[in-house]
């Protein structure tokens, strides 16, 4: 499966990366980007990872969530 990344996702990712680069360090920004990429790869392998959120709105019923941590 391929994870589709919307224009909004990419814009948010770029904005957050730049915030970390400006307010923390380049290393923190790079770690953030690596963590997002790892989460996307995990979702490609396991698209049904995590429980359904239990939302009642029709567009949100199938949303899933999980906590992804990386140890560096």
N, CA, C, O and CB atoms as a CASP TS submission, in Angstrom:
PFRMAT TS
TARGET T0000
AUTHOR 0000-0000-0000
METHOD Language model
MODEL 1
PARENT N/A
ATOM      1  N   UNK     1       0.845  -1.173   0.000  1.00  0.00           N
ATOM      2  CA  UNK     1       0.000   0.000   0.000  1.00  0.00           C
ATOM      3  C   UNK     1       0.891   1.237   0.000  1.00  0.00           C
ATOM      4  O   UNK     1       1.971   1.233   0.591  1.00  0.00           O
ATOM      5  CB  UNK     1      -0.962  -0.003   1.218  1.00  0.00           C
ATOM      6  N   UNK     2       0.444   2.269  -0.649  1.00  0.00           N
ATOM      7  CA  UNK     2       1.162   3.535  -0.653  1.00  0.00           C
ATOM      8  C   UNK     2       0.389   4.557   0.167  1.00  0.00           C
ATOM      9  O   UNK     2      -0.819   4.715  -0.011  1.00  0.00           O
ATOM     10  CB  UNK     2       1.380   4.042  -2.096  1.00  0.00           C
ATOM     11  N   UNK     3       1.069   5.237   1.049  1.00  0.00           N
ATOM     12  CA  UNK     3       0.441   6.294   1.846  1.00  0.00           C
ATOM     13  C   UNK     3       0.314   7.536   0.966  1.00  0.00           C
ATOM     14  O   UNK     3       1.304   8.036   0.432  1.00  0.00           O
ATOM     15  CB  UNK     3       1.271   6.604   3.152  1.00  0.00           C
ATOM     16  N   UNK     4      -0.905   8.018   0.826  1.00  0.00           N
ATOM     17  CA  UNK     4      -1.126   9.245   0.061  1.00  0.00           C
ATOM     18  C   UNK     4      -0.966  10.440   0.986  1.00  0.00           C
ATOM     19  O   UNK     4      -1.580  10.501   2.051  1.00  0.00           O
ATOM     20  CB  UNK     4      -2.533   9.248  -0.606  1.00  0.00           C
ATOM     21  N   UNK     5      -0.148  11.375   0.575  1.00  0.00           N
ATOM     22  CA  UNK     5       0.095  12.570   1.382  1.00  0.00           C
ATOM     23  C   UNK     5      -0.549  13.758   0.683  1.00  0.00           C
ATOM     24  O   UNK     5      -0.164  14.129  -0.425  1.00  0.00           O
ATOM     25  CB  UNK     5       1.626  12.811   1.600  1.00  0.00           C
ATOM     26  N   UNK     6      -1.531  14.343   1.345  1.00  0.00           N
ATOM     27  CA  UNK     6      -2.238  15.480   0.763  1.00  0.00           C
ATOM     28  C   UNK     6      -1.339  16.712   0.737  1.00  0.00           C
ATOM     29  O   UNK     6      -0.311  16.768   1.412  1.00  0.00           O
ATOM     30  CB  UNK     6      -3.525  15.776   1.550  1.00  0.00           C
ATOM     31  N   UNK     7      -1.745  17.682  -0.048  1.00  0.00           N
ATOM     32  CA  UNK     7      -1.017  18.951  -0.085  1.00  0.00           C
ATOM     33  C   UNK     7      -0.988  19.594   1.294  1.00  0.00           C
ATOM     34  O   UNK     7       0.018  20.190   1.681  1.00  0.00           O
ATOM     35  CB  UNK     7      -1.653  19.910  -1.105  1.00  0.00           C
ATOM     36  N   UNK     8      -2.088  19.478   2.041  1.00  0.00           N
ATOM     37  CA  UNK     8      -2.136  20.030   3.401  1.00  0.00           C
ATOM     38  C   UNK     8      -1.148  19.313   4.317  1.00  0.00           C
ATOM     39  O   UNK     8      -0.486  19.950   5.136  1.00  0.00           O
ATOM     40  CB  UNK     8      -3.560  19.922   3.976  1.00  0.00           C
ATOM     41  N   UNK     9      -1.047  17.997   4.183  1.00  0.00           N
ATOM     42  CA  UNK     9      -0.084  17.228   4.983  1.00  0.00           C
ATOM     43  C   UNK     9       1.333  17.712   4.705  1.00  0.00           C
ATOM     44  O   UNK     9       2.100  17.967   5.633  1.00  0.00           O
ATOM     45  CB  UNK     9      -0.203  15.714   4.682  1.00  0.00           C
ATOM     46  N   UNK    10       1.676  17.835   3.435  1.00  0.00           N
ATOM     47  CA  UNK    10       3.023  18.265   3.056  1.00  0.00           C
ATOM     48  C   UNK    10       3.299  19.684   3.533  1.00  0.00           C
ATOM     49  O   UNK    10       4.395  19.972   4.014  1.00  0.00           O
ATOM     50  CB  UNK    10       3.206  18.178   1.538  1.00  0.00           C
ATOM     51  N   UNK    11       2.322  20.569   3.406  1.00  0.00           N
ATOM     52  CA  UNK    11       2.497  21.951   3.866  1.00  0.00           C
ATOM     53  C   UNK    11       2.695  21.993   5.381  1.00  0.00           C
ATOM     54  O   UNK    11       3.556  22.721   5.874  1.00  0.00           O
ATOM     55  CB  UNK    11       1.282  22.816   3.464  1.00  0.00           C
ATOM     56  N   UNK    12       1.901  21.215   6.120  1.00  0.00           N
ATOM     57  CA  UNK    12       2.053  21.158   7.579  1.00  0.00           C
ATOM     58  C   UNK    12       3.409  20.587   7.970  1.00  0.00           C
ATOM     59  O   UNK    12       4.058  21.079   8.893  1.00  0.00           O
ATOM     60  CB  UNK    12       0.933  20.317   8.203  1.00  0.00           C
ATOM     61  N   UNK    13       3.829  19.551   7.265  1.00  0.00           N
ATOM     62  CA  UNK    13       5.124  18.932   7.528  1.00  0.00           C
ATOM     63  C   UNK    13       6.258  19.935   7.303  1.00  0.00           C
ATOM     64  O   UNK    13       7.164  20.052   8.128  1.00  0.00           O
ATOM     65  CB  UNK    13       5.319  17.695   6.635  1.00  0.00           C
ATOM     66  N   UNK    14       6.201  20.645   6.194  1.00  0.00           N
ATOM     67  CA  UNK    14       7.212  21.668   5.902  1.00  0.00           C
ATOM     68  C   UNK    14       7.227  22.767   6.956  1.00  0.00           C
ATOM     69  O   UNK    14       8.289  23.200   7.404  1.00  0.00           O
ATOM     70  CB  UNK    14       6.962  22.277   4.529  1.00  0.00           C
ATOM     71  N   UNK    15       6.042  23.210   7.343  1.00  0.00           N
ATOM     72  CA  UNK    15       5.930  24.281   8.343  1.00  0.00           C
ATOM     73  C   UNK    15       6.496  23.828   9.691  1.00  0.00           C
ATOM     74  O   UNK    15       7.240  24.566  10.336  1.00  0.00           O
ATOM     75  CB  UNK    15       4.455  24.718   8.506  1.00  0.00           C
ATOM     76  N   UNK    16       6.140  22.615  10.112  1.00  0.00           N
ATOM     77  CA  UNK    16       6.628  22.113  11.392  1.00  0.00           C
ATOM     78  C   UNK    16       8.125  21.890  11.355  1.00  0.00           C
ATOM     79  O   UNK    16       8.825  22.210  12.317  1.00  0.00           O
ATOM     80  CB  UNK    16       5.919  20.820  11.764  1.00  0.00           C
ATOM     81  N   UNK    17       8.631  21.340  10.245  1.00  0.00           N
ATOM     82  CA  UNK    17      10.076  21.147  10.083  1.00  0.00           C
ATOM     83  C   UNK    17      10.800  22.479  10.227  1.00  0.00           C
ATOM     84  O   UNK    17      11.798  22.575  10.940  1.00  0.00           O
ATOM     85  CB  UNK    17      10.396  20.505   8.710  1.00  0.00           C
ATOM     86  N   UNK    18      10.296  23.504   9.550  1.00  0.00           N
ATOM     87  CA  UNK    18      10.942  24.815   9.607  1.00  0.00           C
ATOM     88  C   UNK    18      10.884  25.401  11.011  1.00  0.00           C
ATOM     89  O   UNK    18      11.835  26.043  11.454  1.00  0.00           O
ATOM     90  CB  UNK    18      10.289  25.773   8.616  1.00  0.00           C
ATOM     91  N   UNK    19       9.766  25.184  11.718  1.00  0.00           N
ATOM     92  CA  UNK    19       9.652  25.682  13.084  1.00  0.00           C
ATOM     93  C   UNK    19      10.723  25.051  13.967  1.00  0.00           C
ATOM     94  O   UNK    19      11.398  25.746  14.726  1.00  0.00           O
ATOM     95  CB  UNK    19       8.249  25.396  13.652  1.00  0.00           C
ATOM     96  N   UNK    20      10.877  23.730  13.865  1.00  0.00           N
ATOM     97  CA  UNK    20      11.912  23.052  14.651  1.00  0.00           C
ATOM     98  C   UNK    20      13.302  23.558  14.277  1.00  0.00           C
ATOM     99  O   UNK    20      14.137  23.776  15.154  1.00  0.00           O
ATOM    100  CB  UNK    20      11.833  21.532  14.445  1.00  0.00           C
ATOM    101  N   UNK    21      13.554  23.744  12.993  1.00  0.00           N
ATOM    102  CA  UNK    21      14.864  24.236  12.550  1.00  0.00           C
ATOM    103  C   UNK    21      15.141  25.629  13.109  1.00  0.00           C
ATOM    104  O   UNK    21      16.264  25.926  13.517  1.00  0.00           O
ATOM    105  CB  UNK    21      14.937  24.260  11.012  1.00  0.00           C
ATOM    106  N   UNK    22      14.115  26.484  13.126  1.00  0.00           N
ATOM    107  CA  UNK    22      14.280  27.868  13.595  1.00  0.00           C
ATOM    108  C   UNK    22      14.325  27.984  15.115  1.00  0.00           C
ATOM    109  O   UNK    22      15.056  28.816  15.652  1.00  0.00           O
ATOM    110  CB  UNK    22      13.154  28.726  13.064  1.00  0.00           C
ATOM    111  N   UNK    23      13.547  27.157  15.811  1.00  0.00           N
ATOM    112  CA  UNK    23      13.366  27.331  17.252  1.00  0.00           C
ATOM    113  C   UNK    23      14.081  26.305  18.121  1.00  0.00           C
ATOM    114  O   UNK    23      14.224  26.508  19.327  1.00  0.00           O
ATOM    115  CB  UNK    23      11.926  27.293  17.564  1.00  0.00           C
ATOM    116  N   UNK    24      14.523  25.226  17.534  1.00  0.00           N
ATOM    117  CA  UNK    24      15.249  24.207  18.299  1.00  0.00           C
ATOM    118  C   UNK    24      16.629  24.057  17.668  1.00  0.00           C
ATOM    119  O   UNK    24      17.584  24.719  18.074  1.00  0.00           O
ATOM    120  CB  UNK    24      14.474  22.828  18.319  1.00  0.00           C
ATOM    121  N   UNK    25      16.722  23.189  16.682  1.00  0.00           N
ATOM    122  CA  UNK    25      17.987  23.007  15.967  1.00  0.00           C
ATOM    123  C   UNK    25      17.713  22.237  14.687  1.00  0.00           C
ATOM    124  O   UNK    25      16.652  21.640  14.508  1.00  0.00           O
ATOM    125  CB  UNK    25      19.038  22.262  16.851  1.00  0.00           C
ATOM    126  N   UNK    26      18.692  22.268  13.811  1.00  0.00           N
ATOM    127  CA  UNK    26      18.577  21.514  12.575  1.00  0.00           C
ATOM    128  C   UNK    26      18.459  20.019  12.882  1.00  0.00           C
ATOM    129  O   UNK    26      17.726  19.301  12.202  1.00  0.00           O
ATOM    130  CB  UNK    26      19.786  21.788  11.660  1.00  0.00           C
ATOM    131  N   UNK    27      19.174  19.556  13.894  1.00  0.00           N
ATOM    132  CA  UNK    27      19.136  18.146  14.268  1.00  0.00           C
ATOM    133  C   UNK    27      17.741  17.730  14.739  1.00  0.00           C
ATOM    134  O   UNK    27      17.265  16.646  14.400  1.00  0.00           O
ATOM    135  CB  UNK    27      20.165  17.864  15.364  1.00  0.00           C
ATOM    136  N   UNK    28      17.090  18.592  15.517  1.00  0.00           N
ATOM    137  CA  UNK    28      15.731  18.294  15.983  1.00  0.00           C
ATOM    138  C   UNK    28      14.787  18.236  14.787  1.00  0.00           C
ATOM    139  O   UNK    28      13.939  17.347  14.707  1.00  0.00           O
ATOM    140  CB  UNK    28      15.246  19.360  17.012  1.00  0.00           C
ATOM    141  N   UNK    29      14.928  19.172  13.865  1.00  0.00           N
ATOM    142  CA  UNK    29      14.085  19.186  12.673  1.00  0.00           C
ATOM    143  C   UNK    29      14.284  17.921  11.852  1.00  0.00           C
ATOM    144  O   UNK    29      13.316  17.337  11.366  1.00  0.00           O
ATOM    145  CB  UNK    29      14.383  20.420  11.820  1.00  0.00           C
ATOM    146  N   UNK    30      15.525  17.498  11.693  1.00  0.00           N
ATOM    147  CA  UNK    30      15.817  16.271  10.948  1.00  0.00           C
ATOM    148  C   UNK    30      15.247  15.044  11.660  1.00  0.00           C
ATOM    149  O   UNK    30      14.744  14.129  11.008  1.00  0.00           O
ATOM    150  CB  UNK    30      17.334  16.111  10.757  1.00  0.00           C
ATOM    151  N   UNK    31      15.321  15.020  12.982  1.00  0.00           N
ATOM    152  CA  UNK    31      14.758  13.906  13.750  1.00  0.00           C
ATOM    153  C   UNK    31      13.246  13.854  13.597  1.00  0.00           C
ATOM    154  O   UNK    31      12.664  12.776  13.478  1.00  0.00           O
ATOM    155  CB  UNK    31      15.133  14.028  15.234  1.00  0.00           C
ATOM    156  N   UNK    32      12.615  15.015  13.601  1.00  0.00           N
ATOM    157  CA  UNK    32      11.169  15.097  13.398  1.00  0.00           C
ATOM    158  C   UNK    32      10.793  14.517  12.032  1.00  0.00           C
ATOM    159  O   UNK    32       9.884  13.694  11.924  1.00  0.00           O
ATOM    160  CB  UNK    32      10.685  16.562  13.514  1.00  0.00           C
ATOM    161  N   UNK    33      11.497  14.954  11.004  1.00  0.00           N
ATOM    162  CA  UNK    33      11.225  14.473   9.653  1.00  0.00           C
ATOM    163  C   UNK    33      11.436  12.963   9.556  1.00  0.00           C
ATOM    164  O   UNK    33      10.631  12.268   8.936  1.00  0.00           O
ATOM    165  CB  UNK    33      12.117  15.199   8.638  1.00  0.00           C
ATOM    166  N   UNK    34      12.490  12.456  10.150  1.00  0.00           N
ATOM    167  CA  UNK    34      12.760  11.017  10.133  1.00  0.00           C
ATOM    168  C   UNK    34      11.645  10.241  10.840  1.00  0.00           C
ATOM    169  O   UNK    34      11.256   9.164  10.388  1.00  0.00           O
ATOM    170  CB  UNK    34      14.118  10.720  10.799  1.00  0.00           C
ATOM    171  N   UNK    35      11.132  10.785  11.943  1.00  0.00           N
ATOM    172  CA  UNK    35      10.052  10.119  12.677  1.00  0.00           C
ATOM    173  C   UNK    35       8.767  10.078  11.851  1.00  0.00           C
ATOM    174  O   UNK    35       8.065   9.067  11.843  1.00  0.00           O
ATOM    175  CB  UNK    35       9.795  10.832  14.015  1.00  0.00           C
ATOM    176  N   UNK    36       8.461  11.171  11.160  1.00  0.00           N
ATOM    177  CA  UNK    36       7.268  11.197  10.303  1.00  0.00           C
ATOM    178  C   UNK    36       7.435  10.192   9.161  1.00  0.00           C
ATOM    179  O   UNK    36       6.499   9.462   8.836  1.00  0.00           O
ATOM    180  CB  UNK    36       7.019  12.632   9.737  1.00  0.00           C
ATOM    181  N   UNK    37       8.604  10.154   8.562  1.00  0.00           N
ATOM    182  CA  UNK    37       8.845   9.201   7.473  1.00  0.00           C
ATOM    183  C   UNK    37       8.738   7.759   7.970  1.00  0.00           C
ATOM    184  O   UNK    37       8.198   6.906   7.266  1.00  0.00           O
ATOM    185  CB  UNK    37      10.230   9.442   6.847  1.00  0.00           C
ATOM    186  N   UNK    38       9.241   7.479   9.162  1.00  0.00           N
ATOM    187  CA  UNK    38       9.142   6.138   9.734  1.00  0.00           C
ATOM    188  C   UNK    38       7.679   5.765   9.983  1.00  0.00           C
ATOM    189  O   UNK    38       7.270   4.633   9.722  1.00  0.00           O
ATOM    190  CB  UNK    38       9.946   6.051  11.045  1.00  0.00           C
ATOM    191  N   UNK    39       6.904   6.708  10.483  1.00  0.00           N
ATOM    192  CA  UNK    39       5.479   6.449  10.721  1.00  0.00           C
ATOM    193  C   UNK    39       4.753   6.174   9.405  1.00  0.00           C
ATOM    194  O   UNK    39       3.891   5.297   9.344  1.00  0.00           O
ATOM    195  CB  UNK    39       4.824   7.646  11.448  1.00  0.00           C
ATOM    196  N   UNK    40       5.094   6.907   8.366  1.00  0.00           N
ATOM    197  CA  UNK    40       4.473   6.681   7.050  1.00  0.00           C
ATOM    198  C   UNK    40       4.836   5.300   6.506  1.00  0.00           C
ATOM    199  O   UNK    40       3.985   4.610   5.945  1.00  0.00           O
ATOM    200  CB  UNK    40       4.910   7.774   6.050  1.00  0.00           C
ATOM    201  N   UNK    41       6.092   4.897   6.668  1.00  0.00           N
ATOM    202  CA  UNK    41       6.501   3.556   6.224  1.00  0.00           C
ATOM    203  C   UNK    41       5.754   2.471   7.004  1.00  0.00           C
ATOM    204  O   UNK    41       5.347   1.458   6.435  1.00  0.00           O
ATOM    205  CB  UNK    41       8.027   3.374   6.392  1.00  0.00           C
ATOM    206  N   UNK    42       5.580   2.690   8.303  1.00  0.00           N
ATOM    207  CA  UNK    42       4.852   1.738   9.142  1.00  0.00           C
ATOM    208  C   UNK    42       3.403   1.623   8.667  1.00  0.00           C
ATOM    209  O   UNK    42       2.859   0.521   8.590  1.00  0.00           O
ATOM    210  CB  UNK    42       4.902   2.170  10.632  1.00  0.00           C
ATOM    211  N   UNK    43       2.784   2.751   8.350  1.00  0.00           N
ATOM    212  CA  UNK    43       1.405   2.741   7.855  1.00  0.00           C
ATOM    213  C   UNK    43       1.291   2.075   6.495  1.00  0.00           C
ATOM    214  O   UNK    43       0.269   1.462   6.186  1.00  0.00           O
ATOM    215  CB  UNK    43       0.867   4.156   7.775  1.00  0.00           C
ATOM    216  N   UNK    44       2.333   2.190   5.678  1.00  0.00           N
ATOM    217  CA  UNK    44       2.327   1.492   4.388  1.00  0.00           C
ATOM    218  C   UNK    44       2.306  -0.028   4.596  1.00  0.00           C
ATOM    219  O   UNK    44       1.629  -0.757   3.871  1.00  0.00           O
ATOM    220  CB  UNK    44       3.561   1.900   3.546  1.00  0.00           C
ATOM    221  N   UNK    45       3.047  -0.481   5.582  1.00  0.00           N
ATOM    222  CA  UNK    45       3.119  -1.919   5.861  1.00  0.00           C
ATOM    223  C   UNK    45       1.878  -2.432   6.578  1.00  0.00           C
ATOM    224  O   UNK    45       1.424  -3.549   6.325  1.00  0.00           O
ATOM    225  CB  UNK    45       4.350  -2.226   6.694  1.00  0.00           C
ATOM    226  N   UNK    46       1.333  -1.620   7.469  1.00  0.00           N
ATOM    227  CA  UNK    46       0.202  -2.036   8.305  1.00  0.00           C
ATOM    228  C   UNK    46      -0.898  -0.975   8.258  1.00  0.00           C
ATOM    229  O   UNK    46      -1.074  -0.229   9.222  1.00  0.00           O
ATOM    230  CB  UNK    46       0.661  -2.278   9.770  1.00  0.00           C
ATOM    231  N   UNK    47      -1.640  -0.899   7.151  1.00  0.00           N
ATOM    232  CA  UNK    47      -2.630   0.176   7.000  1.00  0.00           C
ATOM    233  C   UNK    47      -3.775   0.131   8.009  1.00  0.00           C
ATOM    234  O   UNK    47      -4.456   1.138   8.203  1.00  0.00           O
ATOM    235  CB  UNK    47      -3.201   0.130   5.626  1.00  0.00           C
ATOM    236  N   UNK    48      -4.000  -0.997   8.643  1.00  0.00           N
ATOM    237  CA  UNK    48      -5.070  -1.093   9.639  1.00  0.00           C
ATOM    238  C   UNK    48      -4.524  -1.036  11.060  1.00  0.00           C
ATOM    239  O   UNK    48      -5.174  -1.498  11.998  1.00  0.00           O
ATOM    240  CB  UNK    48      -5.859  -2.381   9.441  1.00  0.00           C
ATOM    241  N   UNK    49      -3.344  -0.476  11.216  1.00  0.00           N
ATOM    242  CA  UNK    49      -2.702  -0.354  12.515  1.00  0.00           C
ATOM    243  C   UNK    49      -3.516   0.550  13.436  1.00  0.00           C
ATOM    244  O   UNK    49      -3.982   1.612  13.025  1.00  0.00           O
ATOM    245  CB  UNK    49      -1.279   0.187  12.359  1.00  0.00           C
ATOM    246  N   UNK    50      -3.674   0.131  14.642  1.00  0.00           N
ATOM    247  CA  UNK    50      -4.357   0.939  15.655  1.00  0.00           C
ATOM    248  C   UNK    50      -5.857   0.743  15.636  1.00  0.00           C
ATOM    249  O   UNK    50      -6.436   0.337  14.628  1.00  0.00           O
ATOM    250  CB  UNK    50      -4.040   2.397  15.456  1.00  0.00           C
ATOM    251  N   UNK    51      -6.474   1.035  16.761  1.00  0.00           N
ATOM    252  CA  UNK    51      -7.927   0.887  16.861  1.00  0.00           C
ATOM    253  C   UNK    51      -8.651   2.030  16.152  1.00  0.00           C
ATOM    254  O   UNK    51      -8.114   3.127  16.002  1.00  0.00           O
ATOM    255  CB  UNK    51      -8.355   0.827  18.330  1.00  0.00           C
ATOM    256  N   UNK    52      -9.874   1.753  15.724  1.00  0.00           N
ATOM    257  CA  UNK    52     -10.714   2.820  15.173  1.00  0.00           C
ATOM    258  C   UNK    52     -11.019   3.804  16.296  1.00  0.00           C
ATOM    259  O   UNK    52     -11.166   3.419  17.456  1.00  0.00           O
ATOM    260  CB  UNK    52     -12.041   2.247  14.545  1.00  0.00           C
ATOM    261  N   UNK    53     -11.109   5.061  15.935  1.00  0.00           N
ATOM    262  CA  UNK    53     -11.278   6.113  16.927  1.00  0.00           C
ATOM    263  C   UNK    53     -12.643   6.155  17.591  1.00  0.00           C
ATOM    264  O   UNK    53     -12.799   6.790  18.634  1.00  0.00           O
ATOM    265  CB  UNK    53     -11.019   7.413  16.300  1.00  0.00           C
ATOM    266  N   UNK    54     -13.630   5.494  17.013  1.00  0.00           N
ATOM    267  CA  UNK    54     -14.955   5.476  17.624  1.00  0.00           C
ATOM    268  C   UNK    54     -15.752   6.743  17.376  1.00  0.00           C
ATOM    269  O   UNK    54     -16.700   7.036  18.105  1.00  0.00           O
ATOM    270  CB  UNK    54     -14.829   5.256  19.093  1.00  0.00           C
ATOM    271  N   UNK    55     -15.374   7.496  16.352  1.00  0.00           N
ATOM    272  CA  UNK    55     -16.101   8.723  16.041  1.00  0.00           C
ATOM    273  C   UNK    55     -17.450   8.385  15.419  1.00  0.00           C
ATOM    274  O   UNK    55     -17.585   7.376  14.726  1.00  0.00           O
ATOM    275  CB  UNK    55     -15.279   9.623  15.093  1.00  0.00           C
ATOM    276  N   UNK    56     -18.434   9.221  15.667  1.00  0.00           N
ATOM    277  CA  UNK    56     -19.763   8.978  15.115  1.00  0.00           C
ATOM    278  C   UNK    56     -19.947   9.634  13.745  1.00  0.00           C
ATOM    279  O   UNK    56     -20.792   9.194  12.965  1.00  0.00           O
ATOM    280  CB  UNK    56     -20.823   9.488  16.076  1.00  0.00           C
ATOM    281  N   UNK    57     -19.177  10.670  13.441  1.00  0.00           N
ATOM    282  CA  UNK    57     -19.290  11.331  12.137  1.00  0.00           C
ATOM    283  C   UNK    57     -18.870  10.359  11.042  1.00  0.00           C
ATOM    284  O   UNK    57     -17.840   9.695  11.156  1.00  0.00           O
ATOM    285  CB  UNK    57     -18.421  12.623  12.087  1.00  0.00           C
ATOM    286  N   UNK    58     -19.670  10.278   9.978  1.00  0.00           N
ATOM    287  CA  UNK    58     -19.445   9.303   8.919  1.00  0.00           C
ATOM    288  C   UNK    58     -18.038   9.380   8.328  1.00  0.00           C
ATOM    289  O   UNK    58     -17.433   8.341   8.062  1.00  0.00           O
ATOM    290  CB  UNK    58     -20.460   9.498   7.829  1.00  0.00           C
ATOM    291  N   UNK    59     -17.507  10.578   8.117  1.00  0.00           N
ATOM    292  CA  UNK    59     -16.185  10.718   7.511  1.00  0.00           C
ATOM    293  C   UNK    59     -15.059  10.308   8.454  1.00  0.00           C
ATOM    294  O   UNK    59     -13.935  10.072   8.010  1.00  0.00           O
ATOM    295  CB  UNK    59     -15.975  12.145   7.066  1.00  0.00           C
ATOM    296  N   UNK    60     -15.345  10.222   9.735  1.00  0.00           N
ATOM    297  CA  UNK    60     -14.304   9.915  10.718  1.00  0.00           C
ATOM    298  C   UNK    60     -14.392   8.496  11.277  1.00  0.00           C
ATOM    299  O   UNK    60     -13.515   8.079  12.034  1.00  0.00           O
ATOM    300  CB  UNK    60     -14.377  10.899  11.850  1.00  0.00           C
ATOM    301  N   UNK    61     -15.418   7.762  10.925  1.00  0.00           N
ATOM    302  CA  UNK    61     -15.644   6.437  11.527  1.00  0.00           C
ATOM    303  C   UNK    61     -14.476   5.490  11.350  1.00  0.00           C
ATOM    304  O   UNK    61     -14.181   4.701  12.248  1.00  0.00           O
ATOM    305  CB  UNK    61     -16.873   5.810  10.939  1.00  0.00           C
ATOM    306  N   UNK    62     -13.813   5.550  10.227  1.00  0.00           N
ATOM    307  CA  UNK    62     -12.733   4.608   9.947  1.00  0.00           C
ATOM    308  C   UNK    62     -11.354   5.131  10.349  1.00  0.00           C
ATOM    309  O   UNK    62     -10.354   4.446  10.136  1.00  0.00           O
ATOM    310  CB  UNK    62     -12.730   4.268   8.484  1.00  0.00           C
ATOM    311  N   UNK    63     -11.283   6.331  10.926  1.00  0.00           N
ATOM    312  CA  UNK    63      -9.989   6.877  11.349  1.00  0.00           C
ATOM    313  C   UNK    63      -9.394   6.008  12.439  1.00  0.00           C
ATOM    314  O   UNK    63     -10.094   5.542  13.338  1.00  0.00           O
ATOM    315  CB  UNK    63     -10.136   8.334  11.844  1.00  0.00           C
ATOM    316  N   UNK    64      -8.095   5.799  12.344  1.00  0.00           N
ATOM    317  CA  UNK    64      -7.369   5.014  13.331  1.00  0.00           C
ATOM    318  C   UNK    64      -6.262   5.875  13.919  1.00  0.00           C
ATOM    319  O   UNK    64      -5.856   6.875  13.327  1.00  0.00           O
ATOM    320  CB  UNK    64      -6.792   3.715  12.703  1.00  0.00           C
ATOM    321  N   UNK    65      -5.788   5.486  15.062  1.00  0.00           N
ATOM    322  CA  UNK    65      -4.687   6.223  15.678  1.00  0.00           C
ATOM    323  C   UNK    65      -3.744   5.232  16.358  1.00  0.00           C
ATOM    324  O   UNK    65      -4.135   4.131  16.747  1.00  0.00           O
ATOM    325  CB  UNK    65      -5.220   7.275  16.701  1.00  0.00           C
ATOM    326  N   UNK    66      -2.512   5.654  16.484  1.00  0.00           N
ATOM    327  CA  UNK    66      -1.522   4.848  17.186  1.00  0.00           C
ATOM    328  C   UNK    66      -0.420   5.779  17.644  1.00  0.00           C
ATOM    329  O   UNK    66      -0.238   6.864  17.091  1.00  0.00           O
ATOM    330  CB  UNK    66      -0.960   3.701  16.282  1.00  0.00           C
ATOM    331  N   UNK    67       0.312   5.353  18.653  1.00  0.00           N
ATOM    332  CA  UNK    67       1.438   6.111  19.160  1.00  0.00           C
ATOM    333  C   UNK    67       2.690   5.458  18.602  1.00  0.00           C
ATOM    334  O   UNK    67       2.919   4.262  18.780  1.00  0.00           O
ATOM    335  CB  UNK    67       1.454   6.159  20.732  1.00  0.00           C
ATOM    336  N   UNK    68       3.485   6.254  17.931  1.00  0.00           N
ATOM    337  CA  UNK    68       4.716   5.743  17.325  1.00  0.00           C
ATOM    338  C   UNK    68       5.884   6.417  18.014  1.00  0.00           C
ATOM    339  O   UNK    68       5.959   7.644  18.063  1.00  0.00           O
ATOM    340  CB  UNK    68       4.751   5.994  15.778  1.00  0.00           C
ATOM    341  N   UNK    69       6.780   5.631  18.536  1.00  0.00           N
ATOM    342  CA  UNK    69       7.959   6.232  19.166  1.00  0.00           C
ATOM    343  C   UNK    69       9.201   5.645  18.548  1.00  0.00           C
ATOM    344  O   UNK    69       9.242   4.474  18.171  1.00  0.00           O
ATOM    345  CB  UNK    69       7.958   6.011  20.697  1.00  0.00           C
ATOM    346  N   UNK    70      10.198   6.474  18.454  1.00  0.00           N
ATOM    347  CA  UNK    70      11.487   6.018  17.964  1.00  0.00           C
ATOM    348  C   UNK    70      12.527   6.319  19.009  1.00  0.00           C
ATOM    349  O   UNK    70      12.496   7.368  19.653  1.00  0.00           O
ATOM    350  CB  UNK    70      11.847   6.678  16.617  1.00  0.00           C
ATOM    351  N   UNK    71      13.427   5.418  19.171  1.00  0.00           N
ATOM    352  CA  UNK    71      14.522   5.617  20.118  1.00  0.00           C
ATOM    353  C   UNK    71      15.775   5.822  19.277  1.00  0.00           C
ATOM    354  O   UNK    71      16.132   4.982  18.452  1.00  0.00           O
ATOM    355  CB  UNK    71      14.678   4.392  21.126  1.00  0.00           C
ATOM    356  N   UNK    72      16.431   6.948  19.501  1.00  0.00           N
ATOM    357  CA  UNK    72      17.649   7.219  18.733  1.00  0.00           C
ATOM    358  C   UNK    72      18.857   7.160  19.621  1.00  0.00           C
ATOM    359  O   UNK    72      19.978   7.362  19.153  1.00  0.00           O
ATOM    360  CB  UNK    72      17.574   8.576  18.048  1.00  0.00           C
TER
END
